[in-house]
Amino acid sequence: MADKAQIQDAIKTQGEVVRKLKTEKASKEHIDEEVAKLLKLKAQIGGDEGKHQFTLKTAKGTRDYNPKQMAIRERVFNTIIRCFKRHGAETIDTPVFELKETLTGKYGEDSKLIYDLKDQGGELLSLRYDLTVPFARYLAMNKITNIKRYHIAKVYRRDNPAMTRGRYREFYQCDFDIAGQYDPMIPDAECLKIVHEILSELELGDFCIKVNDRRILDGMFAVCGVPDDKFRTICSTVDKLDKMSWEVVKSEMVNEKGLSEEAADQIGQYVSMQGGMDLAERLLQDAKMSQSKQACAGLTDMKQLFSYLQLFQVTDKVVFDLSLARGLDYYTGVIYEAILTQTGPVPVAATQNGAGEKAEEGVSVGSVAGGGRYDGLVGMFDPKGRKVPCVGVSIGIERVFSIMEQKAEASAQKVRTTETQVMVASAQRNLLNERLRLTAELWNAGIKAEVMYKKNPKLLSQLQHCEDSGIPLVAILGEQELKDGVVKLRTVHSREEVDVSRAELAEEIKKRTSDV
């Protein structure tokens, strides 16, 4: 390695020569000559003929997933898909990029986070920002008026990534939506039931589902004196209440958005209210709110929603919260957001929200699901403006992964990354052909089996592989077993061994690993 050290010293010296020439404003020819010498020296170390040395890393806001992380992911996906299917959903897929005009004007202030692609021969394209707008485009394009669908796929946002907190530029979304003309609040209640089921089954910790209605918000803005043209921008500011204190939010409304202080103070009184059906009833009697037809329609539906949620037995986790705004432009009715709360210390990797969180059960860990009703979105794509009422929910899967990974790290329990049921092993030499023959028999019988890729592996190293990767059984072959037409089946953790006839081996393995 002395040669390498000498070359590195030479590179350092030559680098100083180049810097000095540049400082002294030497001739371009002279500088180019010395730079060429420097590149030649660098090439000797890098071995790639002076090419630019690059760092091997993933792009900003993205990550790789190792087998352990993928095993956790798969478990989460399976739980979610099982729930969606239990509720009668079918699935679709749409392209990862859409025409830019499809996505334009659907996301309010978040539109700046859309990834635009370079012109690809006449079509201006953008990467999808969520799965809801492509779904609406799909319904309008195929003239579908009712469907219950789920869609799990990656979406892209040019966000400022906070990797440790489950925020990325490329991430999965898990969406469930019900499209069609139905009686009020029945599909909406089912969406909330689905969120409750998934979060309960994943055992992430305590959670709270906040609900509100865009009509109640708009009615509230109107009676508080917010000009019509400021509704959406003030709504985006209210949406920040889960991350900022009321003082900061009020300051943005007054100083940046130009709202009067009086109007902001009136909004402040309402957005501090939380409750259930009782709050909806109280607001219907409120002197100001009762003046708004829009708000009254929303409050009447909110009462209806809570009556269905009682039948679904989920009201213990649902709170009617007037501060919930959800910044997306396309919502028209009920909106909701599920927030994880916990009474213990907050794991660093899961926190996202800062001051101003009002969850009383404990510290807020952040939003893990959100959604709402968007009755006008499909009509935006239909040439005749035909509307298809829709309501849906999106599970914030990356946040869920962050928390599940942490839990796995914290617990001593080993995460299995394969589903292998049995290892086919031999205790003696020259039995490779017999091992391969038995492995093929097991594969053909639908058994998940592995064999070591060596002619004469030591029995100890075969058993060690089972210990390391969590394989529960070993099928051991020897000369005597082959003569007797049996296989020695060993349980790895207890080290018990039993002779099983070759014909019954597959059934015995299935019986012993039914929970794998």
TAKALIN-V953697 format. One record per residue. N is the residue number from 1. RES is the residue in one small letter. PHI is phi as a letter, one per 40 degrees, with the letter a starting at -180 (NA if undefined). D_CENTER is the distance of its C-alpha to the mean C-alpha in Angstrom with 1 decimal. Layout:
N|RES|PHI|D_CENTER ; N|RES|PHI|D_CENTER
This chain:
1|m|NA|46.6 ; 2|a|c|49.5 ; 3|d|d|49.4 ; 4|k|c|45.8 ; 5|a|c|46.6 ; 6|q|c|49.6 ; 7|i|c|47.5 ; 8|q|c|45.0 ; 9|d|c|48.0 ; 10|a|c|49.4 ; 11|i|c|46.1 ; 12|k|c|46.1 ; 13|t|c|49.8 ; 14|q|c|49.3 ; 15|g|c|46.3 ; 16|e|c|48.7 ; 17|v|c|51.3 ; 18|v|c|49.0 ; 19|r|d|47.9 ; 20|k|c|51.5 ; 21|l|c|52.6 ; 22|k|c|49.9 ; 23|t|c|51.0 ; 24|e|c|54.7 ; 25|k|f|53.7 ; 26|a|c|55.4 ; 27|s|c|55.8 ; 28|k|c|52.8 ; 29|e|c|54.6 ; 30|h|c|55.0 ; 31|i|c|51.4 ; 32|d|d|50.1 ; 33|e|c|52.5 ; 34|e|c|51.2 ; 35|v|c|47.5 ; 36|a|c|48.2 ; 37|k|c|49.7 ; 38|l|c|46.6 ; 39|l|c|44.3 ; 40|k|c|46.7 ; 41|l|c|46.4 ; 42|k|c|42.6 ; 43|a|c|42.6 ; 44|q|c|44.7 ; 45|i|c|41.9 ; 46|g|c|38.9 ; 47|g|g|40.8 ; 48|d|b|39.2 ; 49|e|f|42.2 ; 50|g|g|41.2 ; 51|k|c|37.9 ; 52|h|c|35.4 ; 53|q|c|33.6 ; 54|f|b|29.8 ; 55|t|c|27.2 ; 56|l|c|24.8 ; 57|k|a|21.3 ; 58|t|c|18.0 ; 59|a|c|17.8 ; 60|k|d|16.8 ; 61|g|g|13.2 ; 62|t|b|12.2 ; 63|r|a|12.5 ; 64|d|c|13.9 ; 65|y|b|13.0 ; 66|n|c|16.1 ; 67|p|d|17.3 ; 68|k|c|16.6 ; 69|q|c|12.9 ; 70|m|c|12.7 ; 71|a|c|14.8 ; 72|i|c|12.5 ; 73|r|d|9.5 ; 74|e|c|12.1 ; 75|r|c|13.3 ; 76|v|c|10.1 ; 77|f|d|9.9 ; 78|n|c|13.7 ; 79|t|c|13.7 ; 80|i|c|11.6 ; 81|i|c|13.7 ; 82|r|d|16.8 ; 83|c|c|16.3 ; 84|f|d|15.9 ; 85|k|c|19.0 ; 86|r|d|20.9 ; 87|h|c|20.8 ; 88|g|g|22.2 ; 89|a|c|19.5 ; 90|e|b|19.9 ; 91|t|b|17.6 ; 92|i|b|18.0 ; 93|d|a|16.8 ; 94|t|b|17.6 ; 95|p|c|18.3 ; 96|v|c|15.9 ; 97|f|b|18.5 ; 98|e|b|20.6 ; 99|l|c|24.0 ; 100|k|d|23.7 ; 101|e|c|25.7 ; 102|t|c|23.2 ; 103|l|c|20.6 ; 104|t|c|23.3 ; 105|g|g|24.1 ; 106|k|b|21.1 ; 107|y|b|19.0 ; 108|g|g|21.8 ; 109|e|c|21.7 ; 110|d|c|18.2 ; 111|s|d|19.9 ; 112|k|c|20.8 ; 113|l|c|17.2 ; 114|i|c|17.5 ; 115|y|c|18.2 ; 116|d|c|21.7 ; 117|l|c|23.0 ; 118|k|c|26.7 ; 119|d|d|29.2 ; 120|q|b|29.2 ; 121|g|g|32.6 ; 122|g|h|32.8 ; 123|e|b|29.4 ; 124|l|c|27.3 ; 125|l|b|23.6 ; 126|s|b|20.2 ; 127|l|c|16.7 ; 128|r|c|14.8 ; 129|y|c|13.1 ; 130|d|a|11.4 ; 131|l|b|12.3 ; 132|t|c|14.8 ; 133|v|c|17.6 ; 134|p|d|17.7 ; 135|f|c|18.0 ; 136|a|c|20.8 ; 137|r|c|22.5 ; 138|y|c|22.3 ; 139|l|c|24.1 ; 140|a|c|26.7 ; 141|m|c|27.4 ; 142|n|c|27.9 ; 143|k|f|29.7 ; 144|i|c|27.5 ; 145|t|b|28.3 ; 146|n|a|26.4 ; 147|i|a|23.5 ; 148|k|b|20.9 ; 149|r|b|18.0 ; 150|y|b|14.4 ; 151|h|a|12.4 ; 152|i|b|9.4 ; 153|a|a|9.3 ; 154|k|c|8.5 ; 155|v|b|9.4 ; 156|y|b|11.4 ; 157|r|b|12.6 ; 158|r|c|15.6 ; 159|d|c|14.5 ; 160|n|c|16.1 ; 161|p|c|13.5 ; 162|a|b|13.5 ; 163|m|d|12.1 ; 164|t|c|13.3 ; 165|r|b|11.4 ; 166|g|g|7.8 ; 167|r|b|8.7 ; 168|y|b|9.0 ; 169|r|c|11.0 ; 170|e|b|9.3 ; 171|f|a|5.6 ; 172|y|c|4.4 ; 173|q|b|5.2 ; 174|c|b|7.2 ; 175|d|b|10.4 ; 176|f|b|13.7 ; 177|d|b|16.8 ; 178|i|b|20.5 ; 179|a|b|23.0 ; 180|g|i|26.7 ; 181|q|c|29.6 ; 182|y|b|29.6 ; 183|d|c|31.2 ; 184|p|d|29.6 ; 185|m|g|26.8 ; 186|i|c|26.7 ; 187|p|c|23.5 ; 188|d|c|22.0 ; 189|a|c|22.9 ; 190|e|c|21.3 ; 191|c|d|17.8 ; 192|l|c|18.2 ; 193|k|c|19.5 ; 194|i|c|16.4 ; 195|v|d|14.2 ; 196|h|d|17.0 ; 197|e|c|17.2 ; 198|i|c|13.5 ; 199|l|c|13.5 ; 200|s|c|17.0 ; 201|e|c|16.5 ; 202|l|c|13.8 ; 203|e|f|16.3 ; 204|l|c|14.1 ; 205|g|h|17.1 ; 206|d|c|18.8 ; 207|f|a|17.1 ; 208|c|b|18.6 ; 209|i|b|17.8 ; 210|k|c|19.6 ; 211|v|b|21.2 ; 212|n|a|23.4 ; 213|d|a|24.8 ; 214|r|d|25.1 ; 215|r|c|28.8 ; 216|i|c|29.4 ; 217|l|c|28.0 ; 218|d|c|30.1 ; 219|g|c|33.1 ; 220|m|c|32.7 ; 221|f|c|32.6 ; 222|a|c|35.7 ; 223|v|c|37.7 ; 224|c|c|36.9 ; 225|g|g|38.3 ; 226|v|c|35.4 ; 227|p|c|36.6 ; 228|d|d|34.9 ; 229|d|c|33.9 ; 230|k|b|32.0 ; 231|f|d|29.9 ; 232|r|c|26.7 ; 233|t|c|27.0 ; 234|i|c|27.9 ; 235|c|c|24.9 ; 236|s|c|22.6 ; 237|t|c|24.5 ; 238|v|d|24.3 ; 239|d|d|20.5 ; 240|k|c|20.8 ; 241|l|c|22.5 ; 242|d|c|19.5 ; 243|k|b|19.8 ; 244|m|b|23.5 ; 245|s|c|26.8 ; 246|w|d|28.8 ; 247|e|d|31.4 ; 248|v|c|29.1 ; 249|v|c|27.7 ; 250|k|c|31.3 ; 251|s|d|32.5 ; 252|e|c|30.0 ; 253|m|c|31.2 ; 254|v|c|34.9 ; 255|n|c|35.1 ; 256|e|c|32.5 ; 257|k|c|32.2 ; 258|g|g|36.0 ; 259|l|c|35.8 ; 260|s|c|38.8 ; 261|e|c|38.7 ; 262|e|c|40.1 ; 263|a|c|37.3 ; 264|a|c|34.6 ; 265|d|c|36.4 ; 266|q|c|36.5 ; 267|i|c|32.7 ; 268|g|d|32.4 ; 269|q|c|34.3 ; 270|y|c|32.1 ; 271|v|c|28.6 ; 272|s|c|29.6 ; 273|m|c|30.1 ; 274|q|b|28.0 ; 275|g|i|29.2 ; 276|g|b|29.1 ; 277|m|c|31.5 ; 278|d|d|34.2 ; 279|l|c|32.7 ; 280|a|c|32.5 ; 281|e|c|36.2 ; 282|r|c|37.2 ; 283|l|c|35.7 ; 284|l|c|37.5 ; 285|q|c|40.7 ; 286|d|c|39.8 ; 287|a|d|42.6 ; 288|k|c|40.3 ; 289|m|c|37.2 ; 290|s|c|39.6 ; 291|q|c|41.0 ; 292|s|c|37.8 ; 293|k|c|37.7 ; 294|q|d|34.1 ; 295|a|c|33.2 ; 296|c|c|35.4 ; 297|a|c|33.7 ; 298|g|c|30.3 ; 299|l|c|31.8 ; 300|t|c|33.5 ; 301|d|c|30.3 ; 302|m|c|28.6 ; 303|k|c|31.5 ; 304|q|c|31.1 ; 305|l|d|27.3 ; 306|f|c|28.1 ; 307|s|c|30.9 ; 308|y|c|28.5 ; 309|l|c|26.0 ; 310|q|c|29.0 ; 311|l|c|29.7 ; 312|f|c|26.2 ; 313|q|f|26.7 ; 314|v|b|23.6 ; 315|t|c|25.5 ; 316|d|c|25.4 ; 317|k|b|21.8 ; 318|v|b|22.2 ; 319|v|b|23.8 ; 320|f|c|25.2 ; 321|d|b|24.5 ; 322|l|c|26.3 ; 323|s|c|24.4 ; 324|l|c|21.1 ; 325|a|b|21.1 ; 326|r|f|17.8 ; 327|g|c|18.9 ; 328|l|c|18.3 ; 329|d|c|21.7 ; 330|y|c|21.3 ; 331|y|c|21.2 ; 332|t|b|24.6 ; 333|g|a|24.7 ; 334|v|c|22.7 ; 335|i|b|19.5 ; 336|y|a|17.3 ; 337|e|a|14.7 ; 338|a|c|13.8 ; 339|i|b|14.4 ; 340|l|c|14.6 ; 341|t|b|18.1 ; 342|q|a|20.1 ; 343|t|c|23.8 ; 344|g|c|23.8 ; 345|p|c|23.1 ; 346|v|c|19.6 ; 347|p|c|17.9 ; 348|v|d|17.7 ; 349|a|c|14.3 ; 350|a|b|12.7 ; 351|t|c|14.9 ; 352|q|b|14.1 ; 353|n|c|16.8 ; 354|g|c|20.4 ; 355|a|c|23.6 ; 356|g|g|24.3 ; 357|e|c|21.9 ; 358|k|b|24.0 ; 359|a|c|22.4 ; 360|e|c|25.5 ; 361|e|c|24.3 ; 362|g|i|23.3 ; 363|v|c|21.3 ; 364|s|c|18.2 ; 365|v|b|15.0 ; 366|g|h|12.9 ; 367|s|c|11.2 ; 368|v|b|8.6 ; 369|a|a|9.5 ; 370|g|a|11.9 ; 371|g|i|14.3 ; 372|g|i|18.0 ; 373|r|c|20.9 ; 374|y|b|21.6 ; 375|d|c|25.1 ; 376|g|b|26.2 ; 377|l|c|23.4 ; 378|v|c|24.8 ; 379|g|d|28.3 ; 380|m|c|27.5 ; 381|f|c|27.2 ; 382|d|c|30.1 ; 383|p|d|33.5 ; 384|k|c|35.2 ; 385|g|g|32.6 ; 386|r|c|32.1 ; 387|k|c|29.5 ; 388|v|b|27.1 ; 389|p|c|25.8 ; 390|c|b|22.0 ; 391|v|a|19.7 ; 392|g|a|16.1 ; 393|v|a|12.9 ; 394|s|b|9.2 ; 395|i|c|6.9 ; 396|g|c|4.6 ; 397|i|c|2.5 ; 398|e|c|2.9 ; 399|r|c|5.9 ; 400|v|c|6.6 ; 401|f|d|6.9 ; 402|s|d|9.0 ; 403|i|c|11.1 ; 404|m|c|11.6 ; 405|e|c|12.7 ; 406|q|c|14.9 ; 407|k|c|16.4 ; 408|a|c|17.2 ; 409|e|c|18.9 ; 410|a|c|20.8 ; 411|s|c|22.1 ; 412|a|c|24.8 ; 413|q|c|23.4 ; 414|k|c|23.0 ; 415|v|c|19.9 ; 416|r|c|21.4 ; 417|t|b|20.0 ; 418|t|b|22.5 ; 419|e|b|24.0 ; 420|t|d|27.5 ; 421|q|c|30.1 ; 422|v|a|33.2 ; 423|m|b|34.7 ; 424|v|c|38.0 ; 425|a|b|40.3 ; 426|s|b|44.0 ; 427|a|c|46.3 ; 428|q|b|49.0 ; 429|r|c|49.4 ; 430|n|f|49.7 ; 431|l|b|47.4 ; 432|l|d|44.7 ; 433|n|d|45.8 ; 434|e|c|45.8 ; 435|r|c|42.3 ; 436|l|c|41.0 ; 437|r|c|42.9 ; 438|l|c|41.5 ; 439|t|c|37.9 ; 440|a|c|38.4 ; 441|e|d|39.8 ; 442|l|c|36.8 ; 443|w|d|34.3 ; 444|n|c|36.5 ; 445|a|c|36.3 ; 446|g|g|32.5 ; 447|i|c|32.3 ; 448|k|c|29.6 ; 449|a|b|32.1 ; 450|e|b|32.4 ; 451|v|b|35.6 ; 452|m|c|36.4 ; 453|y|c|37.3 ; 454|k|b|40.7 ; 455|k|c|44.1 ; 456|n|b|45.2 ; 457|p|c|42.4 ; 458|k|c|43.5 ; 459|l|d|42.6 ; 460|l|c|41.4 ; 461|s|c|38.7 ; 462|q|c|37.6 ; 463|l|c|37.3 ; 464|q|c|35.5 ; 465|h|d|32.8 ; 466|c|c|32.3 ; 467|e|d|32.0 ; 468|d|c|29.5 ; 469|s|b|27.1 ; 470|g|g|27.6 ; 471|i|c|29.7 ; 472|p|c|31.7 ; 473|l|b|34.8 ; 474|v|b|37.3 ; 475|a|b|39.8 ; 476|i|b|42.8 ; 477|l|b|45.5 ; 478|g|a|49.0 ; 479|e|d|52.5 ; 480|q|c|53.5 ; 481|e|c|50.4 ; 482|l|c|51.0 ; 483|k|c|54.6 ; 484|d|c|53.7 ; 485|g|g|51.0 ; 486|v|b|48.4 ; 487|v|b|45.3 ; 488|k|c|44.7 ; 489|l|c|41.4 ; 490|r|b|40.2 ; 491|t|c|37.6 ; 492|v|c|35.9 ; 493|h|c|35.4 ; 494|s|c|38.8 ; 495|r|g|40.7 ; 496|e|c|42.6 ; 497|e|b|44.0 ; 498|v|a|45.4 ; 499|d|c|47.1 ; 500|v|b|45.6 ; 501|s|c|47.4 ; 502|r|d|45.7 ; 503|a|c|45.7 ; 504|e|b|43.8 ; 505|l|d|41.3 ; 506|a|d|38.3 ; 507|e|c|38.7 ; 508|e|c|39.2 ; 509|i|c|35.9 ; 510|k|d|34.0 ; 511|k|c|35.6 ; 512|r|c|34.8 ; 513|t|b|31.1 ; 514|s|c|30.2 ; 515|d|c|27.4 ; 516|v|c|25.9
